[in-house]
Amino acid sequence: MDYEKFFNDVKVWILECNSQAIKLGFGNDDFWNWVVISLGELSTKYNSQPLVMAQTNMLMNWLEDTWEEVKNG
């Protein structure tokens, strides 16, 4: 696996995630659908390698934790 390419894709995903959160709204179902679909695409692109799965799970957990903080003030 090309780790440099993968982690660059992660960086690009995070930037796009921020854009989608602004565009769609962080609490909007459309945003969370985008998150799930795009993380699935990223995982598939790298054949669901263990590192890839751990990274995409971490990104999802990070977003969920951030949402809980926003929601609970």
C-alpha positions as MATLAB code, in Angstrom:
seq = 'MDYEKFFNDVKVWILECNSQAIKLGFGNDDFWNWVVISLGELSTKYNSQPLVMAQTNMLMNWLEDTWEEVKNG';
ca = [
       0.000    0.000    0.000;
       1.214    3.497   -0.818;
       1.036    5.108    2.637;
       1.884    8.575    1.387;
      -0.985    8.451   -1.098;
      -3.362    7.046    1.520;
      -2.605    9.690    4.130;
      -2.852   12.404    1.477;
      -6.311   11.032    0.631;
      -7.170   11.202    4.346;
      -6.069   14.846    4.413;
      -8.189   15.606    1.338;
     -11.144   13.782    2.933;
     -10.862   15.838    6.135;
     -10.841   19.086    4.155;
     -13.860   17.930    2.127;
     -15.573   16.828    5.326;
     -15.227   20.340    6.714;
     -16.690   21.751    3.492;
     -19.590   19.295    3.550;
     -20.322   20.097    7.208;
     -20.612   23.783    6.307;
     -22.583   23.123    3.122;
     -25.002   20.493    4.465;
     -24.971   21.217    8.183;
     -23.159   19.105   10.752;
     -26.376   17.760   12.254;
     -28.069   17.073    8.925;
     -28.725   13.508    7.759;
     -27.322   14.405    4.328;
     -23.987   15.207    5.945;
     -23.863   11.909    7.851;
     -24.870    9.999    4.723;
     -21.992   11.682    2.896;
     -19.633   10.691    5.725;
     -20.638    7.020    5.632;
     -20.566    6.775    1.833;
     -17.275    8.627    1.414;
     -15.512    6.679    4.166;
     -16.776    3.481    2.553;
     -15.350    4.613   -0.779;
     -12.023    5.428    0.849;
     -11.934    1.999    2.503;
     -12.778    0.257   -0.762;
     -10.118    2.242   -2.648;
      -7.495    0.719   -0.357;
      -9.027   -2.777   -0.235;
     -10.155   -2.376    3.380;
      -6.606   -2.895    4.627;
      -6.455   -3.034    8.463;
      -4.740    0.370    8.722;
      -7.348    1.889    6.420;
     -10.201    0.449    8.461;
      -8.638    1.695   11.701;
      -8.187    5.180   10.213;
     -11.720    5.410    8.822;
     -13.137    4.162   12.134;
     -11.101    6.784   13.968;
     -12.424    9.510   11.666;
     -16.003    8.378   12.259;
     -15.450    8.247   16.027;
     -13.892   11.712   15.938;
     -16.927   13.104   14.111;
     -19.349   11.365   16.471;
     -17.486   12.712   19.524;
     -17.442   16.201   18.010;
     -21.180   15.973   17.294;
     -21.858   14.960   20.916;
     -19.869   17.976   22.138;
     -21.747   20.332   19.799;
     -25.120   18.828   20.639;
     -24.572   18.901   24.395;
     -23.012   22.338   24.391;
];
